[in-house]
């Protein structure tokens, strides 16, 4: 696993001049020693055309080192694309290659 991804996490909430709660600036944390791969059996992104609009959904699986702080609300930037973390990341530590797996999804169009 030789890829480096950037975990983008919403910053702590703040208040604007009217007192409304707004998200703070995001924090970005590089995570080396990762791999971002298509799910087993998937060879191409899915594409949907509705009312002359084209939507492309790309699904990937992130393999990150054990101990990586990754949460369902995070986004992951890799290879010029920003993916959403889908669901709860899962630790796998029953092997000599302990790691965390997380499902990612990017939608464009």
C-alpha positions as CSV (number, residue, x, y, z in Angstrom):
1,X,0.0,0.0,0.0
2,X,1.8,3.0,-1.3
3,X,-0.8,5.7,-1.8
4,X,-1.3,8.8,0.4
5,X,-4.8,10.1,0.9
6,X,-6.0,13.2,2.6
7,X,-8.8,12.9,5.2
8,X,-11.0,16.0,5.2
9,X,-13.0,16.4,8.3
10,X,-15.5,19.2,9.1
11,X,-14.0,21.6,11.6
12,X,-15.6,22.5,15.0
13,X,-18.9,24.4,14.6
14,X,-18.8,28.2,15.1
15,X,-21.4,31.0,15.1
16,X,-21.8,33.6,12.4
17,X,-22.6,37.3,13.1
18,X,-26.2,36.5,13.5
19,X,-25.6,33.7,16.0
20,X,-26.4,30.8,13.6
21,X,-24.3,27.7,14.0
22,X,-22.1,27.1,11.0
23,X,-19.5,24.4,10.2
24,X,-15.9,25.6,11.0
25,X,-13.2,25.3,8.4
26,X,-12.3,21.7,7.5
27,X,-9.1,20.1,8.8
28,X,-7.0,18.1,6.3
29,X,-4.8,15.2,7.5
30,X,-2.6,13.3,5.1
31,X,-2.5,9.5,5.6
32,X,0.3,7.6,4.0
33,X,0.6,3.9,3.3
34,X,-3.0,3.5,1.9
35,X,-4.6,1.8,-1.1
36,X,-7.7,3.0,-2.9
37,X,-9.1,0.2,-5.1
38,X,-12.4,-0.7,-6.8
39,X,-14.6,-3.2,-4.9
40,X,-14.0,-6.8,-5.8
41,X,-15.7,-7.6,-9.1
42,X,-16.3,-4.0,-10.2
43,X,-14.4,-2.9,-13.3
44,X,-16.1,0.4,-14.2
45,X,-18.1,3.3,-12.6
46,X,-21.9,3.2,-12.8
47,X,-23.6,5.8,-15.0
48,X,-27.2,7.0,-15.0
49,X,-28.7,9.4,-17.5
50,X,-31.9,11.2,-16.4
51,X,-33.5,14.1,-18.3
52,X,-30.4,14.8,-20.4
53,X,-28.2,14.9,-17.3
54,X,-25.5,12.3,-16.8
55,X,-24.6,11.1,-13.3
56,X,-21.5,9.0,-12.7
57,X,-21.0,7.2,-9.4
58,X,-17.6,5.9,-8.5
59,X,-17.3,3.4,-5.6
60,X,-13.9,2.5,-4.1
61,X,-12.6,0.8,-1.0
62,X,-10.0,2.5,1.1
63,X,-7.4,0.4,2.9
64,X,-5.6,2.4,5.6
65,X,-3.1,1.6,8.3
66,X,-4.5,0.4,11.6
67,X,-5.1,3.3,14.0
68,X,-6.1,5.7,11.2
69,X,-8.7,8.1,12.6
70,X,-11.5,7.8,10.0
71,X,-15.2,8.6,10.7
72,X,-18.5,8.3,8.7
73,X,-18.7,12.1,8.3
74,X,-15.2,12.4,6.8
75,X,-14.3,12.8,3.1
76,X,-11.2,11.4,1.5
77,X,-9.3,13.2,-1.3
78,X,-7.3,10.9,-3.6
79,X,-6.0,11.3,-7.1
80,X,-7.9,14.6,-7.7
81,X,-11.3,13.3,-6.6
82,X,-13.1,13.8,-3.3
83,X,-15.0,10.7,-1.9
84,X,-17.5,10.5,0.9
85,X,-17.0,7.8,3.5
86,X,-20.0,5.5,3.4
87,X,-20.9,3.8,6.7
88,X,-18.6,3.0,9.5
89,X,-15.0,2.2,8.7
90,X,-14.1,-1.4,9.8
91,X,-10.9,-2.5,11.5
92,X,-9.4,-5.8,10.4
93,X,-6.7,-7.1,12.8
94,X,-7.0,-10.8,12.5
95,X,-4.1,-11.0,10.1
96,X,-0.5,-9.9,10.0
97,X,-1.6,-7.1,7.7
98,X,-3.9,-5.3,10.1
99,X,-5.7,-2.4,8.5
100,X,-8.9,-0.3,8.3
101,X,-11.3,-0.6,5.4
102,X,-13.8,2.1,4.5
103,X,-16.3,2.2,1.6
104,X,-16.0,5.4,-0.5
105,X,-18.3,7.0,-3.0
106,X,-17.9,10.0,-5.4
107,X,-20.9,11.3,-7.5
108,X,-20.5,13.7,-10.3
109,X,-22.9,15.2,-12.8
